[in-house]
Amino acid sequence: MSSISRRTFVAAATTALSASRIMGANERLRIGVIGCGGMATEHMKKLVAMRDNDNVEVGSVCDLYDKRAQKASQLTSGKIVKRYQDILSDKSIDYVLIATPEHWHFPITMDAASAGKHIYCEKPMTHTVEQSKRVIAKVQAAGIKMQVGVQGMSDDSYEAAHRYIADGKLGKVVMAQIDYSRNEVEGIWNYEIDPDARPGENLDWKTWLGSAPKRPWDPDRFFRWRRYWDYSGGIATDLFIHRVTRIIKSLDLKFPERGVGTGGTFEFKQSPAEVPDTFNVMLDYPGGTTVVLISSLANDTPIEHVIRGHHATLTFTRTGFTIKPQKEFAKDFEDITYQKHGAENTELHHRNLQNAIRKNEALKCDVMLGYYGVVACNMGVESYRKRKYMAWDAGKERLVHA
């Protein structure tokens, strides 16, 4: 696929939208849930609470583990559907929530777009860069709305930060730093393994593997899939995707020129996990801005989330952000404090998609923003796994060795 620009995307999507079904402002939206694990359960709780005020309902649920599907149906009153394709063929379903492991995001998204369904897809948008390019082309052609589940984008701090930065309040931006750390006492993503799971009886292991390498039943891979490269990018795609998207939005970044990922399994050496428990990424963007992403799952001491400019520093806080000058430029500068609106909240993120469907409201995390996040995270992962400095081939839009 040739170079993808936001202008091209918006123009194509607007043209296609005119030919697609536009919801009435008061029309009920029916949702199909594909994947009913832990994250999906949090979504479904929000959607059930939104039922009356937002005029939405979960119409059907689907999971390859029967027990999860049954619990989801009890929670939402949605009909249990065995195959996600049957949700997509149901004309009464307006949009789908895709909350599967990462390696399934791409095929289900492509099928949903082909069926004309609007989409809320959990982050990251896709497992690979090439898949993201194909999703963008498909969404353009289908004229559907697709929200990527980086729900922090429903906090307006990053849109507001961009306005101040574009206005020159920081001077030349040279670096941004941000982290997402935890202290996992018993091992990374050490979710409970349900002893009731019986592949071939109440769980479809073969289908769950999908395009990933075929393997005998492994409950650790099924219940703790974020530990394994076949299904996840670990820290990068579970945690960093939230953080780097904030910086990308604030600085209006696109693709990094080069990057490096470092780290390793430093604490949980007895774990079967393939992904590291400590991971750091440095990305150099065109124009001279370095973005630093820091994480350990063995120590949760945070660092400040800051954007450093030659004239001033922007520091993100729980309530928004502050901008304070460097002392050399403080004479004619008044400190700025911004009080945020919105929040990192899945309810707000769903409501934004619903308003996009009904009223053509701009999405908080569309496929282009989703794409930029996938590229940033995959650059770090590829560098770490190959132990090589990675670069971005802008002409072919792909990762290459530097």
URWO-V8160 format. One record per residue. N is the residue number from 1. PHI is phi as a letter, one per 40 degrees, with the letter a starting at -180 (NA if undefined). D_CENTER is the distance of its C-alpha to the mean C-alpha in Angstrom with 1 decimal. Layout:
<<N:PHI:D_CENTER> <N:PHI:D_CENTER>>
This chain:
<<1:NA:22.1> <2:c:23.5> <3:d:21.9> <4:b:19.3> <5:b:19.8> <6:c:18.3> <7:c:21.9> <8:c:22.3> <9:c:19.1> <10:c:20.1> <11:c:23.7> <12:c:22.9> <13:c:20.6> <14:c:23.3> <15:c:26.1> <16:c:24.5> <17:d:23.8> <18:c:27.5> <19:c:28.3> <20:c:25.8> <21:c:26.3> <22:b:25.7> <23:c:25.6> <24:c:28.2> <25:c:27.3> <26:b:28.8> <27:c:27.9> <28:c:26.2> <29:b:22.8> <30:b:22.6> <31:b:19.4> <32:b:19.1> <33:b:17.0> <34:b:16.2> <35:g:15.7> <36:b:17.3> <37:c:16.6> <38:c:15.8> <39:c:12.4> <40:c:13.8> <41:c:16.9> <42:c:15.5> <43:d:14.1> <44:c:17.6> <45:c:19.4> <46:c:18.0> <47:c:18.7> <48:c:22.2> <49:c:22.9> <50:c:22.0> <51:d:24.3> <52:c:27.4> <53:c:26.3> <54:b:23.6> <55:f:25.4> <56:b:22.8> <57:a:23.3> <58:c:21.7> <59:c:24.1> <60:a:23.2> <61:b:21.3> <62:a:20.9> <63:a:20.5> <64:c:22.3> <65:b:23.7> <66:d:26.3> <67:c:26.3> <68:c:22.7> <69:c:23.4> <70:c:26.5> <71:c:25.0> <72:c:22.4> <73:c:25.3> <74:c:27.3> <75:c:24.6> <76:b:24.0> <77:g:27.2> <78:c:25.2> <79:c:27.0> <80:c:26.1> <81:b:25.5> <82:c:25.9> <83:b:24.1> <84:c:20.9> <85:c:22.9> <86:c:25.3> <87:c:22.7> <88:c:22.0> <89:c:25.8> <90:c:26.3> <91:c:27.1> <92:c:26.7> <93:c:22.9> <94:c:21.2> <95:a:17.5> <96:b:15.6> <97:c:12.9> <98:b:11.4> <99:b:10.8> <100:c:12.3> <101:d:12.0> <102:d:9.9> <103:c:13.2> <104:b:13.7> <105:d:10.7> <106:c:12.7> <107:c:16.1> <108:c:15.4> <109:d:13.5> <110:c:16.6> <111:c:19.0> <112:c:17.6> <113:c:17.9> <114:c:21.4> <115:c:22.3> <116:g:21.5> <117:c:19.0> <118:c:16.4> <119:b:12.9> <120:b:10.2> <121:b:7.7> <122:d:5.6> <123:c:2.4> <124:c:3.7> <125:d:5.6> <126:a:8.6> <127:c:10.6> <128:b:12.7> <129:c:13.4> <130:d:16.1> <131:c:14.1> <132:c:11.9> <133:c:15.3> <134:c:16.6> <135:c:14.0> <136:d:14.7> <137:c:18.4> <138:c:18.2> <139:c:16.5> <140:d:19.1> <141:c:21.9> <142:c:21.0> <143:g:20.7> <144:b:18.1> <145:c:15.5> <146:b:11.8> <147:b:9.2> <148:c:5.5> <149:c:4.7> <150:c:4.2> <151:c:7.8> <152:c:9.5> <153:c:9.9> <154:c:12.5> <155:c:14.5> <156:c:16.7> <157:d:17.5> <158:c:15.6> <159:c:17.2> <160:c:20.5> <161:d:20.2> <162:c:19.9> <163:c:23.1> <164:c:25.0> <165:c:24.1> <166:c:24.9> <167:c:28.2> <168:g:29.1> <169:c:29.1> <170:c:27.8> <171:g:29.8> <172:c:28.5> <173:c:25.1> <174:b:25.4> <175:a:22.7> <176:b:19.7> <177:b:18.9> <178:a:16.4> <179:b:15.8> <180:a:14.3> <181:b:17.1> <182:a:18.6> <183:b:22.0> <184:c:21.8> <185:c:25.6> <186:b:25.8> <187:h:23.2> <188:c:19.5> <189:f:17.6> <190:c:21.1> <191:c:20.4> <192:c:23.6> <193:c:24.9> <194:c:26.5> <195:c:30.1> <196:c:30.3> <197:c:28.0> <198:b:30.5> <199:d:29.3> <200:g:31.5> <201:b:32.4> <202:b:29.5> <203:a:26.6> <204:c:25.8> <205:c:24.9> <206:c:25.8> <207:c:23.4> <208:d:20.6> <209:c:21.1> <210:f:20.6> <211:c:20.6> <212:c:20.4> <213:d:23.8> <214:c:26.2> <215:a:27.1> <216:c:29.3> <217:d:27.9> <218:a:26.2> <219:c:25.1> <220:c:23.3> <221:c:21.0> <222:c:20.5> <223:c:19.9> <224:b:18.4> <225:c:16.5> <226:c:14.1> <227:c:17.3> <228:b:17.8> <229:c:16.9> <230:c:17.6> <231:b:14.6> <232:a:12.1> <233:b:11.9> <234:g:12.8> <235:d:12.3> <236:d:10.5> <237:c:7.5> <238:c:7.9> <239:b:9.0> <240:d:9.3> <241:d:5.8> <242:c:6.5> <243:c:9.9> <244:c:10.1> <245:c:8.3> <246:c:11.1> <247:c:13.7> <248:d:12.8> <249:c:13.3> <250:c:16.3> <251:b:18.0> <252:f:17.1> <253:c:16.3> <254:b:15.7> <255:b:16.3> <256:c:17.8> <257:c:21.3> <258:a:21.4> <259:a:19.8> <260:a:20.7> <261:b:19.2> <262:b:21.6> <263:h:22.1> <264:i:23.1> <265:c:24.1> <266:b:26.4> <267:b:26.8> <268:c:25.9> <269:c:28.1> <270:c:29.3> <271:c:25.9> <272:c:25.3> <273:d:21.7> <274:c:21.2> <275:c:18.3> <276:c:19.7> <277:c:19.9> <278:b:20.2> <279:a:18.1> <280:b:18.3> <281:b:17.3> <282:b:19.2> <283:b:18.3> <284:b:21.1> <285:b:20.3> <286:d:23.1> <287:g:25.5> <288:g:25.6> <289:b:22.6> <290:b:21.3> <291:b:18.0> <292:b:18.3> <293:b:15.7> <294:b:17.5> <295:a:17.0> <296:b:19.5> <297:c:19.3> <298:b:23.1> <299:a:23.5> <300:b:21.6> <301:c:23.6> <302:c:21.3> <303:b:21.9> <304:c:22.0> <305:c:19.0> <306:b:21.1> <307:b:21.4> <308:c:24.9> <309:b:27.1> <310:c:30.8> <311:c:32.0> <312:a:29.7> <313:b:26.7> <314:c:23.9> <315:b:22.8> <316:c:19.9> <317:b:21.3> <318:c:20.6> <319:b:22.3> <320:i:21.0> <321:a:22.5> <322:b:25.8> <323:b:27.3> <324:b:30.4> <325:c:32.6> <326:c:33.8> <327:d:37.4> <328:c:38.8> <329:b:37.3> <330:c:37.8> <331:d:41.2> <332:b:39.9> <333:b:36.5> <334:b:35.6> <335:d:32.7> <336:b:29.8> <337:b:28.0> <338:b:25.2> <339:c:24.6> <340:c:21.1> <341:b:20.6> <342:g:17.8> <343:a:15.6> <344:c:12.4> <345:a:13.0> <346:c:11.8> <347:c:15.2> <348:c:15.0> <349:c:11.7> <350:c:13.5> <351:c:16.6> <352:c:15.3> <353:c:14.5> <354:c:17.9> <355:c:19.5> <356:c:18.1> <357:c:19.7> <358:c:22.9> <359:b:23.5> <360:g:21.4> <361:c:19.6> <362:c:17.2> <363:c:13.5> <364:c:11.6> <365:a:8.5> <366:c:10.2> <367:c:10.0> <368:c:11.7> <369:c:9.4> <370:c:6.5> <371:c:9.4> <372:c:10.5> <373:c:7.6> <374:c:8.2> <375:c:11.8> <376:c:11.9> <377:c:10.5> <378:c:12.6> <379:c:15.5> <380:c:15.7> <381:c:15.5> <382:c:18.1> <383:c:20.3> <384:c:20.4> <385:c:21.2> <386:c:23.7> <387:f:25.0> <388:b:25.2> <389:c:24.2> <390:b:21.8> <391:b:22.1> <392:b:20.6> <393:c:23.0> <394:c:22.5> <395:c:25.0> <396:b:23.4> <397:f:19.8> <398:a:19.4> <399:c:19.4> <400:b:23.0> <401:c:25.1> <402:c:26.3>>
